[in-house]
Amino acid sequence: MDSFKDELDPYPDHEEWEEMDQFYRKHRHFGLRAKQELKRAERYCEFLSLLVVDLSSLTKFAKRGALKSYRRVETLLEELERLVKKSVRETDLVSGVEDQKLLLLLSETPKEGARSLAKRLGEAVKYFVSYTLKTPPGWQVPVNILSYPDRKGKEKFLGFIQELTQS
């Protein structure tokens, strides 16, 4: 069965995926793609969700000398990005970390599905970070969710995307 799958896979080495991942690392490029996906979701009446993972507390912990085995915060953030990419579908887009935020664009995902992923992802990030840093008890990973269609969802979604593409 694997050989059949391999014959149909247009990207056997996943080189193109890696190139696209590098492209969407910048929030501006991610925002342009998100704008395109929002238009598609409107046209075809599909769900679209955006998760904004706030990582600002990580740099606070690192500045206090809470890093155990990492020399640089950048290394920690790169490993965190890899963890997040493993936690989502291949069709979902993951940005790089900029302005202490990591973004995820979840196509065909309603708000309830985004909440479920946010909870799972928040726990995974929390355990990863707790293992790596000295975090205070009860520390949580703040994750904001924007969804379309949702009451006032399009305006918030579009406003956030506009901010990304302007920077």
DSSP file (Angstrom, degrees, kcal/mol; ACC not computed):
  #  RESIDUE AA STRUCTURE BP1 BP2  ACC     N-H-->O    O-->H-N    N-H-->O    O-->H-N    TCO  KAPPA ALPHA  PHI   PSI    X-CA   Y-CA   Z-CA
    1    1 A M     >        0   0    0      0, 0.0     4,-2.0     0, 0.0     5,-0.2   0.000 360.0 360.0 360.0 -35.0    0.0    0.0    0.0
    2    2 A D  H  >  +     0   0    0      1,-0.2     4,-2.7     2,-0.2     5,-0.2   0.883 360.0  54.0 -62.8 -38.1    2.9    2.4    0.7
    3    3 A S  H  > S+     0   0    0      2,-0.2     4,-1.8     1,-0.2    -1,-0.2   0.875 107.3  51.1 -66.1 -35.4    4.2    2.0   -2.8
    4    4 A F  H  > S+     0   0    0      2,-0.2     4,-1.3     1,-0.2    -1,-0.2   0.927 111.7  47.3 -65.1 -44.1    0.8    3.0   -4.3
    5    5 A K  H  X S+     0   0    0     -4,-2.0     4,-1.1     1,-0.2     3,-0.4   0.915 110.2  52.8 -61.4 -43.9    0.8    6.1   -2.0
    6    6 A D  H  < S+     0   0    0     -4,-2.7     3,-0.3     1,-0.2    -1,-0.2   0.855 105.0  55.3 -61.9 -36.2    4.3    6.9   -3.0
    7    7 A E  H  < S+     0   0    0     -4,-1.8    -1,-0.2     1,-0.2    -2,-0.2   0.841 112.1  43.1 -65.8 -32.8    3.4    6.8   -6.7
    8    8 A L  H  < S+     0   0    0     -4,-1.3    -1,-0.2    -3,-0.4    -2,-0.2   0.611  87.5 103.5 -89.0 -13.3    0.6    9.3   -6.3
    9    9 A D     <  -     0   0    0     -4,-1.1    -4,-0.0    -3,-0.3    -3,-0.0  -0.598  53.0-165.6 -75.6 111.4    2.6   11.7   -4.1
   10   10 A P  S    S+     0   0    0      0, 0.0    -1,-0.2     0, 0.0    -4,-0.0   0.664  86.8  46.3 -71.9 -13.6    3.6   14.6   -6.2
   11   11 A Y    >   +     0   0    0      1,-0.1     3,-1.2     3,-0.1     6,-0.1  -0.611  66.4 166.4-124.9  70.9    6.1   15.8   -3.5
   12   12 A P  T 3  S+     0   0    0      0, 0.0    -1,-0.1     0, 0.0    -4,-0.0   0.835  82.9  34.9 -60.8 -33.3    7.9   12.6   -2.5
   13   13 A D  T 3  S-     0   0    0      0, 0.0    -2,-0.0     0, 0.0     0, 0.0   0.428 102.2-129.6 -98.9   1.1   10.7   14.4   -0.7
   14   14 A H    <>  +     0   0    0     -3,-1.2     4,-1.9     1,-0.1     5,-0.1   0.733  62.2 140.1  57.8  24.9    8.4   17.2    0.6
   15   15 A E  H  >  +     0   0    0      1,-0.2     4,-2.1     2,-0.2     5,-0.1   0.909  68.9  50.9 -62.7 -42.7   10.8   19.8   -0.7
   16   16 A E  H  > S+     0   0    0      1,-0.2     4,-2.5     2,-0.2    -1,-0.2   0.891 107.6  53.4 -64.8 -38.4    8.1   22.1   -1.9
   17   17 A W  H  > S+     0   0    0      1,-0.2     4,-2.7     2,-0.2    -1,-0.2   0.923 108.3  50.0 -61.5 -43.5    6.3   21.9    1.5
   18   18 A E  H  X S+     0   0    0     -4,-1.9     4,-2.0     1,-0.2    -1,-0.2   0.887 109.9  50.8 -63.1 -38.5    9.4   22.9    3.2
   19   19 A E  H  X S+     0   0    0     -4,-2.1     4,-1.9     2,-0.2    -1,-0.2   0.918 111.6  47.4 -64.2 -42.6    9.8   25.9    0.8
   20   20 A M  H  X S+     0   0    0     -4,-2.5     4,-2.5     2,-0.2    -2,-0.2   0.894 108.5  55.2 -66.6 -38.7    6.3   27.0    1.4
   21   21 A D  H  < S+     0   0    0     -4,-2.7     4,-0.5     1,-0.2    -1,-0.2   0.918 108.4  48.9 -57.8 -42.9    6.8   26.6    5.2
   22   22 A Q  H >< S+     0   0    0     -4,-2.0     3,-0.8     1,-0.2     4,-0.4   0.891 110.2  52.1 -63.4 -38.8    9.7   29.0    4.9
   23   23 A F  H >< S+     0   0    0     -4,-1.9     3,-0.9     1,-0.2     6,-0.2   0.919 110.1  46.7 -64.9 -44.2    7.6   31.4    2.9
   24   24 A Y  T 3< S+     0   0    0     -4,-2.5    72,-0.6     1,-0.2    -1,-0.2   0.436  85.9  91.1 -82.0   1.6    4.8   31.6    5.4
   25   25 A R  T <  S+     0   0    0     -3,-0.8    71,-1.3    -4,-0.5     2,-0.3   0.879  73.4  78.0 -61.4 -36.6    7.1   32.0    8.4
   26   26 A K  S <> S-     0   0    0     -3,-0.9     4,-2.3    -4,-0.4     5,-0.2  -0.584  82.3-139.2 -74.3 131.5    6.8   35.8    7.9
   27   27 A H  H  > S+     0   0    0     -2,-0.3     4,-2.7     1,-0.2     5,-0.2   0.826 100.8  59.2 -62.1 -31.6    3.5   37.1    9.3
   28   28 A R  H  > S+     0   0    0      2,-0.2     4,-1.9     1,-0.2    -1,-0.2   0.945 109.3  42.2 -63.4 -47.2    3.0   39.4    6.3
   29   29 A H  H  > S+     0   0    0     -6,-0.2     4,-2.0     2,-0.2    -2,-0.2   0.890 114.0  52.6 -65.6 -39.4    3.1   36.5    3.8
   30   30 A F  H  X S+     0   0    0     -4,-2.3     4,-2.4     1,-0.2    -2,-0.2   0.910 108.3  51.6 -60.6 -42.7    0.9   34.4    6.2
   31   31 A G  H  X S+     0   0    0     -4,-2.7     4,-2.2     2,-0.2    -2,-0.2   0.874 106.7  52.8 -63.7 -38.7   -1.6   37.3    6.3
   32   32 A L  H  X S+     0   0    0     -4,-1.9     4,-1.7     2,-0.2    -1,-0.2   0.910 111.9  45.7 -63.7 -41.3   -1.7   37.6    2.5
   33   33 A R  H  X S+     0   0    0     -4,-2.0     4,-2.5     2,-0.2    -2,-0.2   0.890 110.8  53.5 -67.8 -38.6   -2.5   33.9    2.3
   34   34 A A  H  X S+     0   0    0     -4,-2.4     4,-2.2     2,-0.2    -2,-0.2   0.883 106.8  52.2 -63.0 -38.8   -5.1   34.2    5.1
   35   35 A K  H  X S+     0   0    0     -4,-2.2     4,-1.9     2,-0.2    -1,-0.2   0.914 110.3  48.5 -62.8 -42.7   -6.8   37.0    3.2
   36   36 A Q  H  X S+     0   0    0     -4,-1.7     4,-1.9     1,-0.2    -2,-0.2   0.904 111.7  49.3 -63.2 -42.7   -7.0   34.7    0.1
   37   37 A E  H  X S+     0   0    0     -4,-2.5     4,-2.5     2,-0.2    -1,-0.2   0.842 107.3  55.2 -67.2 -33.5   -8.4   31.9    2.2
   38   38 A L  H  X S+     0   0    0     -4,-2.2     4,-2.3     2,-0.2    -1,-0.2   0.913 107.7  49.3 -65.5 -42.1  -11.0   34.2    3.8
   39   39 A K  H  X S+     0   0    0     -4,-1.9     4,-2.4     1,-0.2    -2,-0.2   0.908 112.1  48.6 -61.6 -41.2  -12.3   35.1    0.3
   40   40 A R  H  X S+     0   0    0     -4,-1.9     4,-2.4     2,-0.2    -2,-0.2   0.908 110.0  51.3 -65.7 -41.7  -12.5   31.5   -0.6
   41   41 A A  H  <>S+     0   0    0     -4,-2.5     5,-2.4     1,-0.2     4,-0.5   0.885 111.4  48.4 -63.0 -39.1  -14.3   30.6    2.6
   42   42 A E  H ><5S+     0   0    0     -4,-2.3     3,-0.8     3,-0.2    -2,-0.2   0.944 112.5  47.8 -63.6 -48.4  -16.9   33.4    1.8
   43   43 A R  H 3<5S+     0   0    0     -4,-2.4    -2,-0.2     1,-0.2    -1,-0.2   0.891 122.0  33.2 -62.7 -42.2  -17.4   32.3   -1.7
   44   44 A Y  T 3<5S-     0   0    0     -4,-2.4    -1,-0.2    -5,-0.2    -2,-0.2   0.262 107.2-118.1-102.4  11.5  -17.9   28.6   -0.9
   45   45 A C  T < 5 +     0   0    0     -3,-0.8     2,-0.3    -4,-0.5    -3,-0.2   0.934  62.6 149.3  53.1  53.4  -19.6   29.1    2.5
   46   46 A E      < -     0   0    0     -5,-2.4     2,-0.2    -6,-0.1    -1,-0.2  -0.750  48.7-106.1-113.8 161.8  -16.8   27.3    4.4
   47   47 A F        -     0   0    0     -2,-0.3    61,-1.8   100,-0.0     2,-0.3  -0.568  33.0-178.5 -83.4 150.1  -15.5   27.6    7.9
   48   48 A L  E     -AB 107 148A   0    100,-2.5   100,-2.8    60,-0.2     2,-0.4  -0.959   2.1-173.0-149.4 131.3  -12.1   29.2    8.5
   49   49 A S  E     -AB 106 147A   0     57,-2.1    57,-3.4    -2,-0.3     2,-0.4  -0.946   9.4-159.3-129.2 150.2  -10.4   29.7   11.9
   50   50 A L  E     -AB 105 146A   0     96,-3.1    96,-2.6    -2,-0.4     2,-0.5  -0.995   6.2-159.3-128.9 126.1   -7.3   31.4   13.0
   51   51 A L  E     -AB 104 145A   0     53,-2.7    53,-2.2    -2,-0.4     2,-0.6  -0.899   0.8-162.4-105.2 134.8   -5.4   30.7   16.2
   52   52 A V  E     -AB 103 144A   0     92,-2.6    92,-2.5    -2,-0.5     2,-0.6  -0.946   7.1-160.7-117.5 107.9   -3.1   33.2   17.7
   53   53 A V  E     -AB 102 143A   0     49,-3.2    49,-2.0    -2,-0.6     2,-0.7  -0.804  10.1-145.6 -93.5 117.7   -0.7   31.6   20.2
   54   54 A D  E     +A  101   0A   0     88,-2.8     3,-0.2    -2,-0.6    47,-0.2  -0.744  25.1 170.3 -88.4 114.0    0.8   34.3   22.5
   55   55 A L    >>  +     0   0    0     45,-2.9     3,-1.3    -2,-0.7     4,-0.8   0.167  41.9 113.1-107.4  16.1    4.4   33.3   23.4
   56   56 A S  H 3> S+     0   0    0     44,-0.5     4,-1.2     1,-0.3     3,-0.4   0.822  71.1  60.8 -61.6 -31.4    5.3   36.6   25.1
   57   57 A S  H 3> S+     0   0    0     -3,-0.2     4,-2.4     1,-0.2    -1,-0.3   0.786  93.7  66.0 -68.2 -24.4    5.6   34.9   28.5
   58   58 A L  H <> S+     0   0    0     -3,-1.3     4,-2.5     1,-0.2    -1,-0.2   0.914 100.7  47.8 -63.0 -42.0    8.4   32.7   27.2
   59   59 A T  H  X S+     0   0    0     -4,-0.8     4,-2.3    -3,-0.4    -1,-0.2   0.850 109.7  54.0 -69.0 -31.6   10.8   35.5   26.7
   60   60 A K  H  X S+     0   0    0     -4,-1.2     4,-1.3     2,-0.2    -2,-0.2   0.927 110.5  46.3 -64.2 -44.0    9.9   36.8   30.2
   61   61 A F  H  <>S+     0   0    0     -4,-2.4     5,-2.1     1,-0.2     3,-0.3   0.921 113.0  49.8 -63.1 -43.1   10.8   33.4   31.7
   62   62 A A  H ><5S+     0   0    0     -4,-2.5     3,-1.7     1,-0.2     5,-0.4   0.880 106.7  54.6 -65.1 -38.6   14.0   33.3   29.6
   63   63 A K  H 3<5S+     0   0    0     -4,-2.3    -1,-0.2     1,-0.3    -2,-0.2   0.810 102.9  57.6 -65.5 -28.4   15.1   36.8   30.7
   64   64 A R  T 3<5S-     0   0    0     -4,-1.3    -1,-0.3    -3,-0.3    -2,-0.2   0.397 123.6-106.1 -81.9   5.1   14.7   35.6   34.3
   65   65 A G  T < 5S+     0   0    0     -3,-1.7    -3,-0.2    -5,-0.1    -2,-0.1   0.771  77.8 137.3  79.9  25.6   17.2   32.9   33.6
   66   66 A A      < +     0   0    0     -5,-2.1    68,-0.9    -6,-0.1     2,-0.2   0.525  30.6 114.5 -85.0  -4.7   14.7   30.1   33.6
   67   67 A L  B     -E  133   0B   0     -5,-0.4    66,-0.2    -6,-0.2    65,-0.0  -0.494  43.9-173.4 -67.2 130.1   16.1   28.3   30.6
   68   68 A K  S    S-     0   0    0     64,-1.6    -1,-0.2    -2,-0.2    65,-0.1   0.940  75.3  -1.0 -88.8 -64.6   17.4   24.9   31.6
   69   69 A S  S    S+     0   0    0     63,-0.4     2,-0.4     2,-0.0    64,-0.1   0.315 108.3  95.3-115.0   8.8   19.2   23.4   28.6
   70   70 A Y        -     0   0    0     62,-0.2     3,-0.1     1,-0.1    -3,-0.0  -0.830  49.2-165.4-105.2 138.3   18.8   26.1   26.0
   71   71 A R  S    S+     0   0    0     -2,-0.4     2,-0.4     1,-0.2    -1,-0.1   0.789  77.9  30.0 -86.3 -29.6   21.3   28.7   25.2
   72   72 A R     >  -     0   0    0      1,-0.1     4,-1.2     0, 0.0     3,-0.4  -0.971  66.3-135.5-135.6 146.9   19.0   30.9   23.2
   73   73 A V  H  > S+     0   0    0     -2,-0.4     4,-2.5     1,-0.2     5,-0.2   0.838 105.4  65.4 -63.7 -33.7   15.3   31.6   23.1
   74   74 A E  H  > S+     0   0    0      1,-0.2     4,-2.3     2,-0.2    -1,-0.2   0.882  99.2  51.6 -59.2 -39.2   15.4   31.3   19.3
   75   75 A T  H  > S+     0   0    0     -3,-0.4     4,-2.1     2,-0.2    -1,-0.2   0.913 109.7  49.6 -63.7 -42.6   16.3   27.6   19.6
   76   76 A L  H  X S+     0   0    0     -4,-1.2     4,-2.1     1,-0.2    -2,-0.2   0.920 110.9  49.3 -61.2 -45.0   13.4   27.0   21.9
   77   77 A L  H  X S+     0   0    0     -4,-2.5     4,-2.4     1,-0.2    -2,-0.2   0.872 108.5  53.2 -65.6 -37.3   11.0   28.8   19.6
   78   78 A E  H  X S+     0   0    0     -4,-2.3     4,-1.9     2,-0.2    -1,-0.2   0.918 110.9  46.5 -63.0 -43.1   12.2   26.7   16.6
   79   79 A E  H  X S+     0   0    0     -4,-2.1     4,-2.0     1,-0.2    -2,-0.2   0.864 110.6  53.4 -67.3 -34.8   11.5   23.5   18.5
   80   80 A L  H  X S+     0   0    0     -4,-2.1     4,-2.3     2,-0.2    -2,-0.2   0.897 106.2  52.8 -65.4 -41.1    8.1   24.9   19.5
   81   81 A E  H  X S+     0   0    0     -4,-2.4     4,-2.6     1,-0.2    -2,-0.2   0.918 108.7  50.4 -58.9 -44.0    7.3   25.6   15.9
   82   82 A R  H  X S+     0   0    0     -4,-1.9     4,-1.8     1,-0.2    -1,-0.2   0.899 109.1  51.6 -62.4 -40.4    8.2   22.0   15.0
   83   83 A L  H  X S+     0   0    0     -4,-2.0     4,-0.8     1,-0.2    -1,-0.2   0.921 111.2  47.4 -60.8 -44.6    5.9   20.7   17.8
   84   84 A V  H >X S+     0   0    0     -4,-2.3     3,-0.9     1,-0.2     4,-0.6   0.916 109.0  53.5 -65.3 -43.5    3.0   22.8   16.6
   85   85 A K  H >< S+     0   0    0     -4,-2.6     3,-0.7     1,-0.3    -1,-0.2   0.852 107.5  51.8 -60.9 -34.4    3.5   21.6   12.9
   86   86 A K  H 3< S+     0   0    0     -4,-1.8    -1,-0.3     1,-0.2    -2,-0.2   0.719 106.4  56.6 -72.0 -19.7    3.3   18.0   14.1
   87   87 A S  H << S+     0   0    0     -3,-0.9     2,-0.2    -4,-0.8    -1,-0.2   0.517 101.9  61.7 -91.5  -6.6    0.1   18.8   15.9
   88   88 A V  S << S-     0   0    0     -3,-0.7     6,-0.0    -4,-0.6     2,-0.0  -0.704  88.8 -90.7-119.1 169.7   -1.9   20.1   13.0
   89   89 A R    >   -     0   0    0     -2,-0.2     3,-1.1     1,-0.1    -1,-0.1  -0.309  36.7-112.8 -73.0 160.7   -3.1   18.7    9.6
   90   90 A E  T 3  S+     0   0    0      1,-0.2    -1,-0.1    -4,-0.1    -2,-0.0   0.776 116.9  58.1 -64.4 -25.9   -1.0   19.1    6.5
   91   91 A T  T 3  S+     0   0    0     16,-0.1    -1,-0.2     2,-0.1     2,-0.2   0.617  88.9  91.4 -81.2 -12.5   -3.6   21.5    5.0
   92   92 A D  S <  S-     0   0    0     -3,-1.1     2,-0.4    14,-0.1    14,-0.2  -0.568  73.5-132.6 -83.1 147.8   -3.3   23.9    8.0
   93   93 A L  E     -C  105   0A   0     12,-2.1    12,-2.4    -2,-0.2     2,-0.5  -0.836  16.7-166.1-102.9 137.9   -0.8   26.8    7.8
   94   94 A V  E     -C  104   0A   0     -2,-0.4    10,-0.2    10,-0.2   -70,-0.1  -0.986   9.3-150.6-122.9 128.7    1.6   27.6   10.6
   95   95 A S        -     0   0    0      8,-2.8   -70,-0.3    -2,-0.5     2,-0.1  -0.309  22.7-104.3 -84.8 174.5    3.5   30.8   10.7
   96   96 A G        -     0   0    0    -71,-1.3     2,-0.6   -72,-0.6     7,-0.4  -0.390  49.3 -84.4 -83.8 175.9    6.9   31.5   12.2
   97   97 A V        +     0   0    0      5,-0.1     2,-0.3    -2,-0.1     5,-0.2  -0.771  59.0 158.9 -88.7 119.7    7.2   33.3   15.5
   98   98 A E  B >   +D  101   0A   0      3,-2.0     3,-1.9    -2,-0.6    -3,-0.0  -0.990  66.8   5.6-136.9 144.8    7.1   37.0   15.1
   99   99 A D  T 3  S-     0   0    0     -2,-0.3   -43,-0.1     1,-0.3    -1,-0.1   0.837 129.7 -64.9  49.8  35.1    6.3   39.7   17.7
  100  100 A Q  T 3  S+     0   0    0      1,-0.2   -45,-2.9   -45,-0.1   -44,-0.5   0.782 112.9 114.3  60.7  31.0    6.1   36.8   20.1
  101  101 A K  E <   -AD  54  98A   0     -3,-1.9    -3,-2.0   -47,-0.2     2,-0.4  -0.982  49.8-160.1-131.7 144.4    3.1   35.2   18.3
  102  102 A L  E     -A   53   0A   0    -49,-2.0   -49,-3.2    -2,-0.4     2,-0.4  -0.990  18.1-154.8-119.8 131.4    2.6   32.0   16.4
  103  103 A L  E     -A   52   0A   0     -7,-0.4    -8,-2.8    -2,-0.4     2,-0.4  -0.843  10.4-169.2-113.4 144.0   -0.3   31.9   14.0
  104  104 A L  E     -AC  51  94A   0    -53,-2.2   -53,-2.7    -2,-0.4     2,-0.6  -0.998   7.9-157.7-130.7 129.0   -2.3   28.9   12.7
  105  105 A L  E     -AC  50  93A   0    -12,-2.4   -12,-2.1    -2,-0.4     2,-0.7  -0.937  10.2-165.6-107.6 118.3   -4.8   29.1    9.8
  106  106 A L  E >   -A   49   0A   0    -57,-3.4   -57,-2.1    -2,-0.6     3,-0.9  -0.868   6.9-154.1-111.1 101.1   -7.2   26.2    9.9
  107  107 A S  E 3  S+A   48   0A   0     -2,-0.7   -59,-0.2     1,-0.2   -16,-0.1  -0.439  77.2   9.6 -74.9 148.9   -9.2   25.8    6.7
  108  108 A E  T 3  S+     0   0    0    -61,-1.8    -1,-0.2     1,-0.2   -60,-0.2   0.841  97.9 129.2  51.9  39.7  -12.6   24.1    6.9
  109  109 A T    <   -     0   0    0     -3,-0.9    -1,-0.2   -62,-0.3    -3,-0.1  -0.971  48.2-147.7-127.1 116.7  -12.6   24.3   10.7
  110  110 A P     >  -     0   0    0      0, 0.0     4,-2.1     0, 0.0     3,-0.2  -0.229  36.6 -96.1 -73.8 172.5  -15.5   25.8   12.7
  111  111 A K  H  > S+     0   0    0      1,-0.2     4,-2.6    38,-0.2     5,-0.2   0.854 124.2  56.1 -59.3 -37.3  -14.9   27.6   15.9
  112  112 A E  H  > S+     0   0    0      1,-0.2     4,-2.1     2,-0.2    -1,-0.2   0.912 108.8  46.9 -63.0 -41.8  -15.7   24.5   18.0
  113  113 A G  H  > S+     0   0    0     -3,-0.2     4,-2.3     2,-0.2    -1,-0.2   0.879 111.7  51.2 -65.4 -38.2  -12.9   22.6   16.1
  114  114 A A  H  X S+     0   0    0     -4,-2.1     4,-2.9     2,-0.2    -2,-0.2   0.889 108.6  51.8 -66.0 -39.4  -10.5   25.5   16.6
  115  115 A R  H  X S+     0   0    0     -4,-2.6     4,-2.3     2,-0.2    -2,-0.2   0.915 109.4  50.2 -61.7 -42.6  -11.4   25.5   20.4
  116  116 A S  H  X S+     0   0    0     -4,-2.1     4,-2.3     2,-0.2    -2,-0.2   0.928 113.6  44.3 -61.9 -46.0  -10.6   21.8   20.6
  117  117 A L  H  X S+     0   0    0     -4,-2.3     4,-3.5     1,-0.2     5,-0.3   0.906 111.0  54.8 -64.8 -41.6   -7.3   22.2   18.8
  118  118 A A  H  X S+     0   0    0     -4,-2.9     4,-2.5     1,-0.2    -2,-0.2   0.894 109.5  47.7 -59.7 -39.9   -6.4   25.3   20.9
  119  119 A K  H  X S+     0   0    0     -4,-2.3     4,-2.1     2,-0.2    -1,-0.2   0.950 116.0  42.8 -66.2 -49.3   -7.0   23.2   24.1
  120  120 A R  H  X S+     0   0    0     -4,-2.3     4,-2.4     1,-0.2    -2,-0.2   0.922 117.9  46.1 -61.9 -44.7   -4.9   20.3   22.9
  121  121 A L  H  X S+     0   0    0     -4,-3.5     4,-2.9     1,-0.2     5,-0.3   0.900 110.0  53.6 -66.8 -41.3   -2.2   22.6   21.5
  122  122 A G  H  X S+     0   0    0     -4,-2.5     4,-2.4    -5,-0.3    -1,-0.2   0.903 111.1  46.7 -59.5 -41.9   -2.1   24.7   24.7
  123  123 A E  H  X S+     0   0    0     -4,-2.1     4,-2.6     2,-0.2     5,-0.2   0.921 112.5  49.3 -66.7 -43.6   -1.6   21.6   26.8
  124  124 A A  H  X S+     0   0    0     -4,-2.4     4,-2.3     2,-0.2    -2,-0.2   0.926 114.6  44.5 -61.8 -45.1    1.2   20.3   24.5
  125  125 A V  H  X S+     0   0    0     -4,-2.9     4,-3.1     2,-0.2     5,-0.3   0.910 111.9  53.9 -65.8 -41.8    3.0   23.7   24.5
  126  126 A K  H  X S+     0   0    0     -4,-2.4     4,-2.8    -5,-0.3    -2,-0.2   0.931 112.0  43.2 -58.5 -47.5    2.5   24.0   28.2
  127  127 A Y  H  X S+     0   0    0     -4,-2.6     4,-1.8     2,-0.2    -1,-0.2   0.898 114.7  50.1 -67.9 -39.5    4.1   20.6   28.9
  128  128 A F  H  X S+     0   0    0     -4,-2.3     4,-1.4    -5,-0.2    -2,-0.2   0.946 116.1  41.7 -61.9 -48.0    6.9   21.2   26.4
  129  129 A V  H  X S+     0   0    0     -4,-3.1     4,-3.9     1,-0.2    -2,-0.2   0.891 111.6  54.9 -68.8 -39.8    7.7   24.6   28.0
  130  130 A S  H  < S+     0   0    0     -4,-2.8     5,-0.3    -5,-0.3    -1,-0.2   0.849 109.3  48.9 -62.7 -33.2    7.3   23.4   31.5
  131  131 A Y  H  < S+     0   0    0     -4,-1.8    -1,-0.2    -5,-0.2    -2,-0.2   0.843 120.6  36.6 -71.2 -33.4    9.9   20.7   30.8
  132  132 A T  H  < S+     0   0    0     -4,-1.4   -64,-1.6    -5,-0.2   -63,-0.4   0.834 121.7  34.5 -90.4 -37.0   12.2   23.2   29.3
  133  133 A L  B  < S-E   67   0B   0     -4,-3.9     2,-1.1   -66,-0.2   -66,-0.2  -0.779  82.7-108.0-119.0 160.4   11.7   26.3   31.5
  134  134 A K        -     0   0    0    -68,-0.9    -4,-0.1    -2,-0.3    -3,-0.1  -0.783  50.2-178.4 -84.6 100.4   11.0   26.9   35.1
  135  135 A T        -     0   0    0     -2,-1.1     3,-0.1    -5,-0.3   -77,-0.0  -0.743  29.4-105.6-103.3 150.8    7.4   28.1   34.8
  136  136 A P    >   -     0   0    0      0, 0.0     3,-1.6     0, 0.0    -1,-0.1  -0.378  49.2 -87.8 -69.1 152.7    5.1   29.2   37.6
  137  137 A P  T 3  S+     0   0    0      0, 0.0     0, 0.0     0, 0.0     0, 0.0  -0.318 113.9  21.1 -59.5 140.5    2.4   26.8   38.8
  138  138 A G  T 3  S+     0   0    0      1,-0.2     2,-0.1    -3,-0.1     0, 0.0   0.518  83.6 160.2  80.0   4.8   -0.8   27.2   36.8
  139  139 A W    <   -     0   0    0     -3,-1.6     2,-0.3   -13,-0.1    -1,-0.2  -0.374  18.0-169.2 -62.3 135.4    0.9   28.8   33.8
  140  140 A Q        -     0   0    0     -2,-0.1   -17,-0.1   -15,-0.0    -1,-0.0  -0.870  25.6-117.9-124.1 158.0   -1.2   28.6   30.7
  141  141 A V        -     0   0    0     -2,-0.3     2,-0.3   -19,-0.1   -86,-0.1  -0.869  32.1-133.0 -95.6 113.8   -0.6   29.3   27.0
  142  142 A P        +     0   0    0      0, 0.0   -88,-2.8     0, 0.0     2,-0.4  -0.527  28.8 179.7 -70.6 127.1   -2.9   32.1   25.9
  143  143 A V  E     -B   53   0A   0     -2,-0.3     2,-0.3   -90,-0.2   -90,-0.2  -0.985  11.2-159.5-130.4 120.4   -4.5   31.2   22.5
  144  144 A N  E     -B   52   0A   0    -92,-2.5   -92,-2.6    -2,-0.4     2,-0.5  -0.767   9.0-150.7 -97.5 146.7   -7.0   33.6   20.8
  145  145 A I  E     -B   51   0A   0     -2,-0.3     2,-0.4   -94,-0.2   -94,-0.2  -0.970  13.2-176.4-122.5 128.5   -9.4   32.2   18.2
  146  146 A L  E     -B   50   0A   0    -96,-2.6   -96,-3.1    -2,-0.5     2,-0.3  -0.988  16.3-176.1-118.5 133.0  -10.9   34.1   15.3
  147  147 A S  E     -B   49   0A   0     -2,-0.4   -98,-0.2   -98,-0.2     3,-0.2  -0.944  17.9-121.0-133.5 152.4  -13.4   32.3   13.1
  148  148 A Y  E    S+B   48   0A   0   -100,-2.8  -100,-2.5    -2,-0.3     2,-0.1  -0.994  93.2  29.2-131.2 138.4  -15.5   32.8   10.0
  149  149 A P  S    S+     0   0    0      0, 0.0     2,-0.3     0, 0.0    -1,-0.3   0.613  93.7 123.0 -79.1 140.7  -18.4   32.8    9.7
  150  150 A D  S >> S-     0   0    0     -3,-0.2     3,-2.7   -40,-0.1     4,-0.7  -0.971  75.1 -75.3-155.3 155.6  -19.1   34.0   13.2
  151  151 A R  T 34 S-     0   0    0     -2,-0.3    -4,-0.1     1,-0.3     0, 0.0  -0.439 123.4  -9.5 -58.9 120.9  -20.9   36.9   14.7
  152  152 A K  T 3> S+     0   0    0     -2,-0.3     4,-1.9     1,-0.1    -1,-0.3   0.559 106.8 124.3  61.9  10.4  -18.6   39.8   14.1
  153  153 A G  H <>  +     0   0    0     -3,-2.7     4,-2.8     1,-0.2     5,-0.2   0.893  65.1  51.4 -67.2 -41.0  -16.1   37.1   13.0
  154  154 A K  H  X S+     0   0    0     -4,-0.7     4,-3.2     2,-0.2     5,-0.3   0.921 110.5  48.2 -65.4 -42.4  -15.4   38.5    9.5
  155  155 A E  H  > S+     0   0    0      2,-0.2     4,-2.5     1,-0.2    -1,-0.2   0.928 116.4  42.6 -64.5 -44.9  -14.6   42.0   10.8
  156  156 A K  H  X S+     0   0    0     -4,-1.9     4,-2.5     2,-0.2     5,-0.2   0.931 116.6  48.8 -64.6 -44.9  -12.3   40.8   13.5
  157  157 A F  H  X S+     0   0    0     -4,-2.8     4,-2.3    -5,-0.2    -2,-0.2   0.947 114.8  43.6 -59.2 -51.6  -10.7   38.3   11.2
  158  158 A L  H  X S+     0   0    0     -4,-3.2     4,-2.6    -5,-0.2    -1,-0.2   0.883 112.6  53.2 -64.9 -39.6  -10.2   40.8    8.4
  159  159 A G  H  X S+     0   0    0     -4,-2.5     4,-1.8    -5,-0.3    -1,-0.2   0.908 110.6  46.6 -62.0 -42.1   -8.9   43.5   10.8
  160  160 A F  H  X S+     0   0    0     -4,-2.5     4,-1.8     2,-0.2    -2,-0.2   0.918 112.9  49.3 -66.8 -42.4   -6.3   41.1   12.2
  161  161 A I  H  X S+     0   0    0     -4,-2.3     4,-2.4     1,-0.2    -2,-0.2   0.891 107.7  55.0 -63.0 -40.0   -5.2   40.1    8.7
  162  162 A Q  H  X S+     0   0    0     -4,-2.6     4,-1.5     1,-0.2    -1,-0.2   0.901 106.1  52.0 -59.9 -41.2   -5.0   43.7    7.7
  163  163 A E  H  X S+     0   0    0     -4,-1.8     4,-1.1     1,-0.2    -1,-0.2   0.905 110.1  49.3 -61.0 -41.6   -2.6   44.4   10.6
  164  164 A L  H  < S+     0   0    0     -4,-1.8     3,-0.4     1,-0.2    -2,-0.2   0.920 112.2  46.3 -63.6 -44.4   -0.4   41.5    9.5
  165  165 A T  H  < S+     0   0    0     -4,-2.4    -1,-0.2     1,-0.2    -2,-0.2   0.717 108.4  56.7 -76.3 -19.6   -0.2   42.6    5.9
  166  166 A Q  H  <        0   0    0     -4,-1.5    -1,-0.2     1,-0.2    -2,-0.2   0.770 360.0 360.0 -80.3 -25.9    0.6   46.2    6.8
  167  167 A S     <        0   0    0     -4,-1.1    -1,-0.2    -3,-0.4    -2,-0.2   0.493 360.0 360.0 -79.5 360.0    3.6   45.4    8.9
